[in-house]
């Protein structure tokens, strides 16, 4: 398929075969997860966590970050576990 044809296709369907999105048709559209739920299928995407993480901006010593990264993928999870363990130990001492 040439590059000019590729931009005229969505998911392999040529533009001229796709129905026009009219206001009436747009009103009938529903979220995909609603449709999946009706059919007994699981929703798409990552499930909601019962204990969601909090995004923070944090400045750490280079050696600390490099040390965790050197252990390979999952370094942020390991760093979180190390901080949680440190907090637990500190609470036990108090």
PDB file of N, CA, C and O in Angstrom:
ATOM      1  N   UNK A   1       0.856  -1.165   0.000  1.00  0.00           N
ATOM      2  CA  UNK A   1       0.000   0.000   0.000  1.00  0.00           C
ATOM      3  C   UNK A   1       0.904   1.231   0.000  1.00  0.00           C
ATOM      4  O   UNK A   1       1.840   1.305   0.797  1.00  0.00           O
ATOM      5  N   UNK A   2       0.649   2.169  -0.854  1.00  0.00           N
ATOM      6  CA  UNK A   2       1.463   3.371  -0.917  1.00  0.00           C
ATOM      7  C   UNK A   2       1.132   4.275   0.259  1.00  0.00           C
ATOM      8  O   UNK A   2       0.097   4.119   0.908  1.00  0.00           O
ATOM      9  N   UNK A   3       2.021   5.219   0.523  1.00  0.00           N
ATOM     10  CA  UNK A   3       1.837   6.128   1.652  1.00  0.00           C
ATOM     11  C   UNK A   3       0.576   6.968   1.491  1.00  0.00           C
ATOM     12  O   UNK A   3      -0.098   7.250   2.482  1.00  0.00           O
ATOM     13  N   UNK A   4       0.240   7.372   0.272  1.00  0.00           N
ATOM     14  CA  UNK A   4      -0.961   8.186   0.071  1.00  0.00           C
ATOM     15  C   UNK A   4      -2.226   7.384   0.359  1.00  0.00           C
ATOM     16  O   UNK A   4      -3.201   7.934   0.870  1.00  0.00           O
ATOM     17  N   UNK A   5      -2.222   6.078   0.036  1.00  0.00           N
ATOM     18  CA  UNK A   5      -3.375   5.232   0.350  1.00  0.00           C
ATOM     19  C   UNK A   5      -3.474   4.956   1.845  1.00  0.00           C
ATOM     20  O   UNK A   5      -4.575   4.816   2.377  1.00  0.00           O
ATOM     21  N   UNK A   6      -2.326   4.875   2.530  1.00  0.00           N
ATOM     22  CA  UNK A   6      -2.323   4.545   3.946  1.00  0.00           C
ATOM     23  C   UNK A   6      -3.052   5.611   4.753  1.00  0.00           C
ATOM     24  O   UNK A   6      -3.753   5.283   5.710  1.00  0.00           O
ATOM     25  N   UNK A   7      -2.900   6.874   4.387  1.00  0.00           N
ATOM     26  CA  UNK A   7      -3.547   7.919   5.180  1.00  0.00           C
ATOM     27  C   UNK A   7      -5.050   7.984   4.910  1.00  0.00           C
ATOM     28  O   UNK A   7      -5.776   8.626   5.669  1.00  0.00           O
ATOM     29  N   UNK A   8      -5.530   7.344   3.860  1.00  0.00           N
ATOM     30  CA  UNK A   8      -6.957   7.339   3.543  1.00  0.00           C
ATOM     31  C   UNK A   8      -7.662   6.101   4.085  1.00  0.00           C
ATOM     32  O   UNK A   8      -8.817   5.847   3.743  1.00  0.00           O
ATOM     33  N   UNK A   9      -6.980   5.333   4.922  1.00  0.00           N
ATOM     34  CA  UNK A   9      -7.569   4.111   5.458  1.00  0.00           C
ATOM     35  C   UNK A   9      -7.518   4.139   6.976  1.00  0.00           C
ATOM     36  O   UNK A   9      -6.521   4.555   7.567  1.00  0.00           O
ATOM     37  N   UNK A  10      -8.590   3.698   7.595  1.00  0.00           N
ATOM     38  CA  UNK A  10      -8.632   3.562   9.047  1.00  0.00           C
ATOM     39  C   UNK A  10      -8.906   2.101   9.338  1.00  0.00           C
ATOM     40  O   UNK A  10      -9.939   1.564   8.938  1.00  0.00           O
ATOM     41  N   UNK A  11      -7.978   1.453  10.039  1.00  0.00           N
ATOM     42  CA  UNK A  11      -8.114   0.039  10.365  1.00  0.00           C
ATOM     43  C   UNK A  11      -8.427  -0.802   9.140  1.00  0.00           C
ATOM     44  O   UNK A  11      -9.211  -1.749   9.216  1.00  0.00           O
ATOM     45  N   UNK A  12      -7.822  -0.463   8.018  1.00  0.00           N
ATOM     46  CA  UNK A  12      -7.966  -1.250   6.810  1.00  0.00           C
ATOM     47  C   UNK A  12      -9.226  -0.976   6.014  1.00  0.00           C
ATOM     48  O   UNK A  12      -9.444  -1.621   4.988  1.00  0.00           O
ATOM     49  N   UNK A  13     -10.068  -0.042   6.448  1.00  0.00           N
ATOM     50  CA  UNK A  13     -11.305   0.269   5.738  1.00  0.00           C
ATOM     51  C   UNK A  13     -11.107   1.587   4.987  1.00  0.00           C
ATOM     52  O   UNK A  13     -10.783   2.601   5.606  1.00  0.00           O
ATOM     53  N   UNK A  14     -11.296   1.590   3.673  1.00  0.00           N
ATOM     54  CA  UNK A  14     -11.129   2.840   2.930  1.00  0.00           C
ATOM     55  C   UNK A  14     -12.119   3.910   3.409  1.00  0.00           C
ATOM     56  O   UNK A  14     -13.238   3.595   3.814  1.00  0.00           O
ATOM     57  N   UNK A  15     -11.694   5.168   3.357  1.00  0.00           N
ATOM     58  CA  UNK A  15     -12.538   6.281   3.793  1.00  0.00           C
ATOM     59  C   UNK A  15     -13.907   6.266   3.131  1.00  0.00           C
ATOM     60  O   UNK A  15     -14.913   6.560   3.777  1.00  0.00           O
ATOM     61  N   UNK A  16     -13.951   5.925   1.844  1.00  0.00           N
ATOM     62  CA  UNK A  16     -15.230   5.989   1.143  1.00  0.00           C
ATOM     63  C   UNK A  16     -16.210   4.899   1.595  1.00  0.00           C
ATOM     64  O   UNK A  16     -17.382   4.933   1.219  1.00  0.00           O
ATOM     65  N   UNK A  17     -15.746   3.938   2.393  1.00  0.00           N
ATOM     66  CA  UNK A  17     -16.634   2.910   2.929  1.00  0.00           C
ATOM     67  C   UNK A  17     -17.059   3.210   4.369  1.00  0.00           C
ATOM     68  O   UNK A  17     -17.903   2.508   4.926  1.00  0.00           O
ATOM     69  N   UNK A  18     -16.485   4.235   4.961  1.00  0.00           N
ATOM     70  CA  UNK A  18     -16.822   4.605   6.334  1.00  0.00           C
ATOM     71  C   UNK A  18     -18.016   5.557   6.305  1.00  0.00           C
ATOM     72  O   UNK A  18     -18.047   6.482   5.493  1.00  0.00           O
ATOM     73  N   UNK A  19     -19.000   5.340   7.186  1.00  0.00           N
ATOM     74  CA  UNK A  19     -20.133   6.271   7.207  1.00  0.00           C
ATOM     75  C   UNK A  19     -19.695   7.628   7.759  1.00  0.00           C
ATOM     76  O   UNK A  19     -18.785   7.710   8.584  1.00  0.00           O
ATOM     77  N   UNK A  20     -20.348   8.678   7.297  1.00  0.00           N
ATOM     78  CA  UNK A  20     -20.053  10.017   7.785  1.00  0.00           C
ATOM     79  C   UNK A  20     -20.563  10.138   9.218  1.00  0.00           C
ATOM     80  O   UNK A  20     -21.649   9.656   9.539  1.00  0.00           O
ATOM     81  N   UNK A  21     -19.780  10.778  10.070  1.00  0.00           N
ATOM     82  CA  UNK A  21     -20.185  10.970  11.456  1.00  0.00           C
ATOM     83  C   UNK A  21     -21.082  12.199  11.528  1.00  0.00           C
ATOM     84  O   UNK A  21     -20.614  13.337  11.536  1.00  0.00           O
ATOM     85  N   UNK A  22     -22.366  11.939  11.579  1.00  0.00           N
ATOM     86  CA  UNK A  22     -23.359  13.015  11.660  1.00  0.00           C
ATOM     87  C   UNK A  22     -23.701  13.257  13.124  1.00  0.00           C
ATOM     88  O   UNK A  22     -23.407  12.402  13.960  1.00  0.00           O
ATOM     89  N   UNK A  23     -24.310  14.390  13.466  1.00  0.00           N
ATOM     90  CA  UNK A  23     -24.720  14.616  14.859  1.00  0.00           C
ATOM     91  C   UNK A  23     -25.662  13.523  15.372  1.00  0.00           C
ATOM     92  O   UNK A  23     -25.597  13.146  16.542  1.00  0.00           O
ATOM     93  N   UNK A  24     -26.527  13.021  14.506  1.00  0.00           N
ATOM     94  CA  UNK A  24     -27.458  11.959  14.917  1.00  0.00           C
ATOM     95  C   UNK A  24     -26.690  10.675  15.261  1.00  0.00           C
ATOM     96  O   UNK A  24     -26.978  10.017  16.261  1.00  0.00           O
ATOM     97  N   UNK A  25     -25.712  10.334  14.418  1.00  0.00           N
ATOM     98  CA  UNK A  25     -24.916   9.135  14.665  1.00  0.00           C
ATOM     99  C   UNK A  25     -24.061   9.327  15.922  1.00  0.00           C
ATOM    100  O   UNK A  25     -23.902   8.395  16.711  1.00  0.00           O
ATOM    101  N   UNK A  26     -23.520  10.509  16.107  1.00  0.00           N
ATOM    102  CA  UNK A  26     -22.685  10.787  17.283  1.00  0.00           C
ATOM    103  C   UNK A  26     -23.476  10.601  18.575  1.00  0.00           C
ATOM    104  O   UNK A  26     -22.923  10.139  19.573  1.00  0.00           O
ATOM    105  N   UNK A  27     -24.762  10.954  18.568  1.00  0.00           N
ATOM    106  CA  UNK A  27     -25.603  10.795  19.765  1.00  0.00           C
ATOM    107  C   UNK A  27     -25.797   9.324  20.131  1.00  0.00           C
ATOM    108  O   UNK A  27     -26.052   9.002  21.291  1.00  0.00           O
ATOM    109  N   UNK A  28     -25.676   8.431  19.144  1.00  0.00           N
ATOM    110  CA  UNK A  28     -25.875   7.002  19.381  1.00  0.00           C
ATOM    111  C   UNK A  28     -24.609   6.309  19.886  1.00  0.00           C
ATOM    112  O   UNK A  28     -24.672   5.171  20.352  1.00  0.00           O
ATOM    113  N   UNK A  29     -23.469   6.980  19.799  1.00  0.00           N
ATOM    114  CA  UNK A  29     -22.210   6.365  20.214  1.00  0.00           C
ATOM    115  C   UNK A  29     -22.189   6.173  21.726  1.00  0.00           C
ATOM    116  O   UNK A  29     -22.696   7.004  22.479  1.00  0.00           O
ATOM    117  N   UNK A  30     -21.589   5.051  22.159  1.00  0.00           N
ATOM    118  CA  UNK A  30     -21.484   4.738  23.575  1.00  0.00           C
ATOM    119  C   UNK A  30     -20.058   4.328  23.899  1.00  0.00           C
ATOM    120  O   UNK A  30     -19.325   3.883  23.015  1.00  0.00           O
ATOM    121  N   UNK A  31     -19.655   4.474  25.161  1.00  0.00           N
ATOM    122  CA  UNK A  31     -18.308   4.052  25.550  1.00  0.00           C
ATOM    123  C   UNK A  31     -18.111   2.556  25.311  1.00  0.00           C
ATOM    124  O   UNK A  31     -19.017   1.754  25.537  1.00  0.00           O
ATOM    125  N   UNK A  32     -16.932   2.202  24.856  1.00  0.00           N
ATOM    126  CA  UNK A  32     -16.618   0.805  24.561  1.00  0.00           C
ATOM    127  C   UNK A  32     -16.810  -0.085  25.787  1.00  0.00           C
ATOM    128  O   UNK A  32     -17.331  -1.194  25.667  1.00  0.00           O
ATOM    129  N   UNK A  33     -16.398   0.384  26.956  1.00  0.00           N
ATOM    130  CA  UNK A  33     -16.522  -0.469  28.148  1.00  0.00           C
ATOM    131  C   UNK A  33     -17.973  -0.773  28.493  1.00  0.00           C
ATOM    132  O   UNK A  33     -18.249  -1.822  29.075  1.00  0.00           O
ATOM    133  N   UNK A  34     -18.911   0.112  28.154  1.00  0.00           N
ATOM    134  CA  UNK A  34     -20.335  -0.181  28.358  1.00  0.00           C
ATOM    135  C   UNK A  34     -20.774  -1.338  27.462  1.00  0.00           C
ATOM    136  O   UNK A  34     -21.500  -2.233  27.895  1.00  0.00           O
ATOM    137  N   UNK A  35     -20.329  -1.307  26.226  1.00  0.00           N
ATOM    138  CA  UNK A  35     -20.685  -2.353  25.261  1.00  0.00           C
ATOM    139  C   UNK A  35     -20.072  -3.686  25.686  1.00  0.00           C
ATOM    140  O   UNK A  35     -20.727  -4.725  25.614  1.00  0.00           O
ATOM    141  N   UNK A  36     -18.814  -3.653  26.128  1.00  0.00           N
ATOM    142  CA  UNK A  36     -18.149  -4.879  26.577  1.00  0.00           C
ATOM    143  C   UNK A  36     -18.851  -5.462  27.800  1.00  0.00           C
ATOM    144  O   UNK A  36     -19.031  -6.676  27.891  1.00  0.00           O
ATOM    145  N   UNK A  37     -19.252  -4.600  28.743  1.00  0.00           N
ATOM    146  CA  UNK A  37     -19.935  -5.070  29.956  1.00  0.00           C
ATOM    147  C   UNK A  37     -21.249  -5.761  29.610  1.00  0.00           C
ATOM    148  O   UNK A  37     -21.594  -6.778  30.213  1.00  0.00           O
ATOM    149  N   UNK A  38     -21.982  -5.215  28.643  1.00  0.00           N
ATOM    150  CA  UNK A  38     -23.241  -5.840  28.215  1.00  0.00           C
ATOM    151  C   UNK A  38     -23.018  -7.251  27.694  1.00  0.00           C
ATOM    152  O   UNK A  38     -23.896  -8.106  27.809  1.00  0.00           O
ATOM    153  N   UNK A  39     -21.857  -7.491  27.129  1.00  0.00           N
ATOM    154  CA  UNK A  39     -21.544  -8.795  26.536  1.00  0.00           C
ATOM    155  C   UNK A  39     -20.766  -9.693  27.494  1.00  0.00           C
ATOM    156  O   UNK A  39     -20.320 -10.777  27.119  1.00  0.00           O
ATOM    157  N   UNK A  40     -20.608  -9.233  28.728  1.00  0.00           N
ATOM    158  CA  UNK A  40     -19.900 -10.036  29.727  1.00  0.00           C
ATOM    159  C   UNK A  40     -18.406 -10.087  29.520  1.00  0.00           C
ATOM    160  O   UNK A  40     -17.749 -11.019  29.984  1.00  0.00           O
ATOM    161  N   UNK A  41     -17.859  -9.106  28.832  1.00  0.00           N
ATOM    162  CA  UNK A  41     -16.430  -9.069  28.559  1.00  0.00           C
ATOM    163  C   UNK A  41     -15.753  -8.075  29.494  1.00  0.00           C
ATOM    164  O   UNK A  41     -16.377  -7.107  29.930  1.00  0.00           O
ATOM    165  N   UNK A  42     -14.469  -8.310  29.805  1.00  0.00           N
ATOM    166  CA  UNK A  42     -13.768  -7.391  30.719  1.00  0.00           C
ATOM    167  C   UNK A  42     -13.501  -6.045  30.046  1.00  0.00           C
ATOM    168  O   UNK A  42     -13.356  -5.975  28.826  1.00  0.00           O
ATOM    169  N   UNK A  43     -13.437  -4.984  30.840  1.00  0.00           N
ATOM    170  CA  UNK A  43     -13.151  -3.664  30.275  1.00  0.00           C
ATOM    171  C   UNK A  43     -11.712  -3.588  29.764  1.00  0.00           C
ATOM    172  O   UNK A  43     -10.852  -4.365  30.178  1.00  0.00           O
ATOM    173  N   UNK A  44     -11.471  -2.661  28.878  1.00  0.00           N
ATOM    174  CA  UNK A  44     -10.115  -2.451  28.372  1.00  0.00           C
ATOM    175  C   UNK A  44      -9.367  -1.536  29.327  1.00  0.00           C
ATOM    176  O   UNK A  44      -9.974  -0.783  30.088  1.00  0.00           O
ATOM    177  N   UNK A  45      -8.072  -1.609  29.279  1.00  0.00           N
ATOM    178  CA  UNK A  45      -7.247  -0.733  30.100  1.00  0.00           C
ATOM    179  C   UNK A  45      -6.878  -1.361  31.425  1.00  0.00           C
ATOM    180  O   UNK A  45      -7.344  -2.441  31.789  1.00  0.00           O
ATOM    181  N   UNK A  46      -6.030  -0.651  32.126  1.00  0.00           N
ATOM    182  CA  UNK A  46      -5.562  -1.115  33.428  1.00  0.00           C
ATOM    183  C   UNK A  46      -6.681  -0.967  34.457  1.00  0.00           C
ATOM    184  O   UNK A  46      -7.337   0.073  34.510  1.00  0.00           O
ATOM    185  N   UNK A  47      -6.905  -2.002  35.275  1.00  0.00           N
ATOM    186  CA  UNK A  47      -7.952  -1.896  36.296  1.00  0.00           C
ATOM    187  C   UNK A  47      -7.602  -0.824  37.329  1.00  0.00           C
ATOM    188  O   UNK A  47      -6.428  -0.548  37.573  1.00  0.00           O
ATOM    189  N   UNK A  48      -8.617  -0.232  37.925  1.00  0.00           N
ATOM    190  CA  UNK A  48      -8.409   0.774  38.971  1.00  0.00           C
ATOM    191  C   UNK A  48      -7.807   0.087  40.190  1.00  0.00           C
ATOM    192  O   UNK A  48      -8.257  -0.982  40.603  1.00  0.00           O
ATOM    193  N   UNK A  49      -6.798   0.708  40.750  1.00  0.00           N
ATOM    194  CA  UNK A  49      -6.134   0.169  41.926  1.00  0.00           C
ATOM    195  C   UNK A  49      -6.895   0.563  43.185  1.00  0.00           C
ATOM    196  O   UNK A  49      -7.416   1.674  43.282  1.00  0.00           O
ATOM    197  N   UNK A  50      -6.955  -0.350  44.146  1.00  0.00           N
ATOM    198  CA  UNK A  50      -7.565  -0.043  45.429  1.00  0.00           C
ATOM    199  C   UNK A  50      -6.661   0.901  46.226  1.00  0.00           C
ATOM    200  O   UNK A  50      -7.122   1.607  47.123  1.00  0.00           O
ATOM    201  N   UNK A  51      -5.369   0.905  45.885  1.00  0.00           N
ATOM    202  CA  UNK A  51      -4.395   1.742  46.570  1.00  0.00           C
ATOM    203  C   UNK A  51      -3.533   2.437  45.511  1.00  0.00           C
ATOM    204  O   UNK A  51      -2.380   2.056  45.307  1.00  0.00           O
ATOM    205  N   UNK A  52      -4.083   3.456  44.834  1.00  0.00           N
ATOM    206  CA  UNK A  52      -3.348   4.067  43.727  1.00  0.00           C
ATOM    207  C   UNK A  52      -2.089   4.796  44.188  1.00  0.00           C
ATOM    208  O   UNK A  52      -2.038   5.343  45.290  1.00  0.00           O
ATOM    209  N   UNK A  53      -1.084   4.794  43.330  1.00  0.00           N
ATOM    210  CA  UNK A  53       0.169   5.497  43.598  1.00  0.00           C
ATOM    211  C   UNK A  53      -0.035   6.995  43.415  1.00  0.00           C
ATOM    212  O   UNK A  53      -0.968   7.428  42.739  1.00  0.00           O
ATOM    213  N   UNK A  54       0.838   7.771  44.018  1.00  0.00           N
ATOM    214  CA  UNK A  54       0.810   9.220  43.915  1.00  0.00           C
ATOM    215  C   UNK A  54       2.032   9.652  43.117  1.00  0.00           C
ATOM    216  O   UNK A  54       3.156   9.264  43.438  1.00  0.00           O
ATOM    217  N   UNK A  55       1.819  10.443  42.094  1.00  0.00           N
ATOM    218  CA  UNK A  55       2.924  10.935  41.282  1.00  0.00           C
ATOM    219  C   UNK A  55       3.575  12.125  41.975  1.00  0.00           C
ATOM    220  O   UNK A  55       2.894  13.069  42.377  1.00  0.00           O
ATOM    221  N   UNK A  56       4.906  12.073  42.113  1.00  0.00           N
ATOM    222  CA  UNK A  56       5.645  13.158  42.749  1.00  0.00           C
ATOM    223  C   UNK A  56       6.865  13.515  41.915  1.00  0.00           C
ATOM    224  O   UNK A  56       7.341  12.715  41.109  1.00  0.00           O
ATOM    225  N   UNK A  57       7.354  14.707  42.119  1.00  0.00           N
ATOM    226  CA  UNK A  57       8.617  15.122  41.540  1.00  0.00           C
ATOM    227  C   UNK A  57       9.614  15.149  42.690  1.00  0.00           C
ATOM    228  O   UNK A  57       9.355  15.771  43.721  1.00  0.00           O
ATOM    229  N   UNK A  58      10.750  14.481  42.520  1.00  0.00           N
ATOM    230  CA  UNK A  58      11.664  14.271  43.625  1.00  0.00           C
ATOM    231  C   UNK A  58      13.099  14.359  43.135  1.00  0.00           C
ATOM    232  O   UNK A  58      13.438  13.776  42.105  1.00  0.00           O
ATOM    233  N   UNK A  59      13.932  15.071  43.850  1.00  0.00           N
ATOM    234  CA  UNK A  59      15.347  15.157  43.496  1.00  0.00           C
ATOM    235  C   UNK A  59      16.121  14.231  44.429  1.00  0.00           C
ATOM    236  O   UNK A  59      16.068  14.375  45.650  1.00  0.00           O
ATOM    237  N   UNK A  60      16.844  13.274  43.832  1.00  0.00           N
ATOM    238  CA  UNK A  60      17.613  12.302  44.607  1.00  0.00           C
ATOM    239  C   UNK A  60      19.071  12.364  44.186  1.00  0.00           C
ATOM    240  O   UNK A  60      19.398  12.855  43.106  1.00  0.00           O
ATOM    241  N   UNK A  61      19.946  11.858  45.052  1.00  0.00           N
ATOM    242  CA  UNK A  61      21.360  11.770  44.688  1.00  0.00           C
ATOM    243  C   UNK A  61      21.513  10.864  43.473  1.00  0.00           C
ATOM    244  O   UNK A  61      20.837   9.842  43.351  1.00  0.00           O
ATOM    245  N   UNK A  62      22.410  11.256  42.583  1.00  0.00           N
ATOM    246  CA  UNK A  62      22.652  10.481  41.362  1.00  0.00           C
ATOM    247  C   UNK A  62      23.008   9.036  41.705  1.00  0.00           C
ATOM    248  O   UNK A  62      22.537   8.106  41.051  1.00  0.00           O
ATOM    249  N   UNK A  63      23.841   8.848  42.730  1.00  0.00           N
ATOM    250  CA  UNK A  63      24.289   7.497  43.094  1.00  0.00           C
ATOM    251  C   UNK A  63      23.117   6.616  43.522  1.00  0.00           C
ATOM    252  O   UNK A  63      23.109   5.415  43.251  1.00  0.00           O
ATOM    253  N   UNK A  64      22.133   7.209  44.187  1.00  0.00           N
ATOM    254  CA  UNK A  64      20.957   6.445  44.631  1.00  0.00           C
ATOM    255  C   UNK A  64      20.166   5.967  43.418  1.00  0.00           C
ATOM    256  O   UNK A  64      19.828   4.788  43.319  1.00  0.00           O
ATOM    257  N   UNK A  65      19.876   6.869  42.510  1.00  0.00           N
ATOM    258  CA  UNK A  65      19.095   6.514  41.317  1.00  0.00           C
ATOM    259  C   UNK A  65      19.863   5.509  40.465  1.00  0.00           C
ATOM    260  O   UNK A  65      19.298   4.503  40.034  1.00  0.00           O
ATOM    261  N   UNK A  66      21.139   5.772  40.220  1.00  0.00           N
ATOM    262  CA  UNK A  66      21.938   4.851  39.400  1.00  0.00           C
ATOM    263  C   UNK A  66      22.038   3.480  40.041  1.00  0.00           C
ATOM    264  O   UNK A  66      22.036   2.467  39.342  1.00  0.00           O
ATOM    265  N   UNK A  67      22.125   3.436  41.366  1.00  0.00           N
ATOM    266  CA  UNK A  67      22.196   2.154  42.063  1.00  0.00           C
ATOM    267  C   UNK A  67      20.936   1.329  41.868  1.00  0.00           C
ATOM    268  O   UNK A  67      21.018   0.127  41.616  1.00  0.00           O
ATOM    269  N   UNK A  68      19.775   1.955  41.982  1.00  0.00           N
ATOM    270  CA  UNK A  68      18.524   1.232  41.753  1.00  0.00           C
ATOM    271  C   UNK A  68      18.369   0.853  40.289  1.00  0.00           C
ATOM    272  O   UNK A  68      17.937  -0.259  39.987  1.00  0.00           O
ATOM    273  N   UNK A  69      18.712   1.757  39.369  1.00  0.00           N
ATOM    274  CA  UNK A  69      18.595   1.463  37.938  1.00  0.00           C
ATOM    275  C   UNK A  69      19.533   0.333  37.525  1.00  0.00           C
ATOM    276  O   UNK A  69      19.209  -0.441  36.624  1.00  0.00           O
ATOM    277  N   UNK A  70      20.681   0.232  38.168  1.00  0.00           N
ATOM    278  CA  UNK A  70      21.661  -0.800  37.820  1.00  0.00           C
ATOM    279  C   UNK A  70      21.114  -2.202  38.074  1.00  0.00           C
ATOM    280  O   UNK A  70      21.589  -3.175  37.487  1.00  0.00           O
ATOM    281  N   UNK A  71      20.115  -2.302  38.950  1.00  0.00           N
ATOM    282  CA  UNK A  71      19.521  -3.611  39.249  1.00  0.00           C
ATOM    283  C   UNK A  71      18.536  -4.055  38.179  1.00  0.00           C
ATOM    284  O   UNK A  71      18.018  -5.170  38.236  1.00  0.00           O
ATOM    285  N   UNK A  72      18.269  -3.180  37.193  1.00  0.00           N
ATOM    286  CA  UNK A  72      17.411  -3.558  36.072  1.00  0.00           C
ATOM    287  C   UNK A  72      16.001  -3.020  36.171  1.00  0.00           C
ATOM    288  O   UNK A  72      15.692  -2.207  37.042  1.00  0.00           O
ATOM    289  N   UNK A  73      15.135  -3.488  35.256  1.00  0.00           N
ATOM    290  CA  UNK A  73      13.746  -3.021  35.232  1.00  0.00           C
ATOM    291  C   UNK A  73      13.056  -3.243  36.570  1.00  0.00           C
ATOM    292  O   UNK A  73      13.352  -4.198  37.288  1.00  0.00           O
ATOM    293  N   UNK A  74      12.132  -2.343  36.890  1.00  0.00           N
ATOM    294  CA  UNK A  74      11.415  -2.429  38.152  1.00  0.00           C
ATOM    295  C   UNK A  74      12.084  -1.620  39.246  1.00  0.00           C
ATOM    296  O   UNK A  74      11.729  -1.740  40.419  1.00  0.00           O
ATOM    297  N   UNK A  75      13.060  -0.787  38.863  1.00  0.00           N
ATOM    298  CA  UNK A  75      13.807  -0.038  39.872  1.00  0.00           C
ATOM    299  C   UNK A  75      12.923   0.901  40.675  1.00  0.00           C
ATOM    300  O   UNK A  75      13.164   1.099  41.866  1.00  0.00           O
ATOM    301  N   UNK A  76      11.910   1.481  40.054  1.00  0.00           N
ATOM    302  CA  UNK A  76      11.039   2.394  40.792  1.00  0.00           C
ATOM    303  C   UNK A  76      10.215   1.636  41.832  1.00  0.00           C
ATOM    304  O   UNK A  76       9.992   2.133  42.936  1.00  0.00           O
ATOM    305  N   UNK A  77       9.770   0.447  41.480  1.00  0.00           N
ATOM    306  CA  UNK A  77       9.023  -0.388  42.421  1.00  0.00           C
ATOM    307  C   UNK A  77       9.926  -0.791  43.587  1.00  0.00           C
ATOM    308  O   UNK A  77       9.500  -0.773  44.742  1.00  0.00           O
ATOM    309  N   UNK A  78      11.177  -1.157  43.279  1.00  0.00           N
ATOM    310  CA  UNK A  78      12.114  -1.517  44.348  1.00  0.00           C
ATOM    311  C   UNK A  78      12.423  -0.317  45.233  1.00  0.00           C
ATOM    312  O   UNK A  78      12.559  -0.458  46.449  1.00  0.00           O
ATOM    313  N   UNK A  79      12.532   0.858  44.631  1.00  0.00           N
ATOM    314  CA  UNK A  79      12.794   2.062  45.414  1.00  0.00           C
ATOM    315  C   UNK A  79      11.611   2.331  46.345  1.00  0.00           C
ATOM    316  O   UNK A  79      11.802   2.674  47.512  1.00  0.00           O
ATOM    317  N   UNK A  80      10.407   2.177  45.835  1.00  0.00           N
ATOM    318  CA  UNK A  80       9.211   2.359  46.657  1.00  0.00           C
ATOM    319  C   UNK A  80       9.217   1.371  47.826  1.00  0.00           C
ATOM    320  O   UNK A  80       8.906   1.740  48.958  1.00  0.00           O
ATOM    321  N   UNK A  81       9.574   0.116  47.544  1.00  0.00           N
ATOM    322  CA  UNK A  81       9.608  -0.909  48.597  1.00  0.00           C
ATOM    323  C   UNK A  81      10.657  -0.569  49.649  1.00  0.00           C
ATOM    324  O   UNK A  81      10.422  -0.762  50.842  1.00  0.00           O
ATOM    325  N   UNK A  82      11.811  -0.066  49.219  1.00  0.00           N
ATOM    326  CA  UNK A  82      12.869   0.298  50.162  1.00  0.00           C
ATOM    327  C   UNK A  82      12.422   1.461  51.052  1.00  0.00           C
ATOM    328  O   UNK A  82      12.677   1.463  52.256  1.00  0.00           O
ATOM    329  N   UNK A  83      11.760   2.437  50.455  1.00  0.00           N
ATOM    330  CA  UNK A  83      11.261   3.571  51.243  1.00  0.00           C
ATOM    331  C   UNK A  83      10.175   3.122  52.214  1.00  0.00           C
ATOM    332  O   UNK A  83      10.148   3.562  53.363  1.00  0.00           O
ATOM    333  N   UNK A  84       9.278   2.245  51.755  1.00  0.00           N
ATOM    334  CA  UNK A  84       8.215   1.734  52.621  1.00  0.00           C
ATOM    335  C   UNK A  84       8.806   0.946  53.786  1.00  0.00           C
ATOM    336  O   UNK A  84       8.341   1.084  54.917  1.00  0.00           O
ATOM    337  N   UNK A  85       9.824   0.121  53.529  1.00  0.00           N
ATOM    338  CA  UNK A  85      10.474  -0.666  54.579  1.00  0.00           C
ATOM    339  C   UNK A  85      11.170   0.252  55.582  1.00  0.00           C
ATOM    340  O   UNK A  85      11.125   0.009  56.788  1.00  0.00           O
ATOM    341  N   UNK A  86      11.808   1.299  55.086  1.00  0.00           N
ATOM    342  CA  UNK A  86      12.465   2.267  55.958  1.00  0.00           C
ATOM    343  C   UNK A  86      11.450   2.961  56.864  1.00  0.00           C
ATOM    344  O   UNK A  86      11.706   3.165  58.051  1.00  0.00           O
ATOM    345  N   UNK A  87      10.314   3.316  56.306  1.00  0.00           N
ATOM    346  CA  UNK A  87       9.256   3.970  57.086  1.00  0.00           C
ATOM    347  C   UNK A  87       8.703   3.026  58.149  1.00  0.00           C
ATOM    348  O   UNK A  87       8.449   3.431  59.283  1.00  0.00           O
ATOM    349  N   UNK A  88       8.519   1.740  57.762  1.00  0.00           N
ATOM    350  CA  UNK A  88       8.009   0.747  58.712  1.00  0.00           C
ATOM    351  C   UNK A  88       8.996   0.560  59.868  1.00  0.00           C
ATOM    352  O   UNK A  88       8.584   0.472  61.025  1.00  0.00           O
ATOM    353  N   UNK A  89      10.290   0.500  59.562  1.00  0.00           N
ATOM    354  CA  UNK A  89      11.314   0.335  60.600  1.00  0.00           C
ATOM    355  C   UNK A  89      11.350   1.557  61.509  1.00  0.00           C
ATOM    356  O   UNK A  89      11.515   1.431  62.722  1.00  0.00           O
ATOM    357  N   UNK A  90      11.195   2.736  60.922  1.00  0.00           N
ATOM    358  CA  UNK A  90      11.205   3.978  61.712  1.00  0.00           C
ATOM    359  C   UNK A  90      10.018   4.016  62.666  1.00  0.00           C
ATOM    360  O   UNK A  90      10.151   4.471  63.802  1.00  0.00           O
ATOM    361  N   UNK A  91       8.860   3.543  62.215  1.00  0.00           N
ATOM    362  CA  UNK A  91       7.665   3.516  63.067  1.00  0.00           C
ATOM    363  C   UNK A  91       7.830   2.533  64.224  1.00  0.00           C
ATOM    364  O   UNK A  91       7.346   2.781  65.328  1.00  0.00           O
ATOM    365  N   UNK A  92       8.517   1.410  63.966  1.00  0.00           N
ATOM    366  CA  UNK A  92       8.745   0.416  65.024  1.00  0.00           C
ATOM    367  C   UNK A  92       9.648   0.978  66.127  1.00  0.00           C
ATOM    368  O   UNK A  92       9.457   0.688  67.308  1.00  0.00           O
ATOM    369  N   UNK A  93      10.632   1.785  65.723  1.00  0.00           N
ATOM    370  CA  UNK A  93      11.550   2.390  66.692  1.00  0.00           C
ATOM    371  C   UNK A  93      10.874   3.459  67.538  1.00  0.00           C
ATOM    372  O   UNK A  93      11.268   3.702  68.679  1.00  0.00           O
ATOM    373  N   UNK A  94       9.848   4.100  66.968  1.00  0.00           N
ATOM    374  CA  UNK A  94       9.197   5.215  67.683  1.00  0.00           C
ATOM    375  C   UNK A  94       8.246   4.752  68.756  1.00  0.00           C
ATOM    376  O   UNK A  94       7.631   5.576  69.433  1.00  0.00           O
TER     377      UNK A  94
END
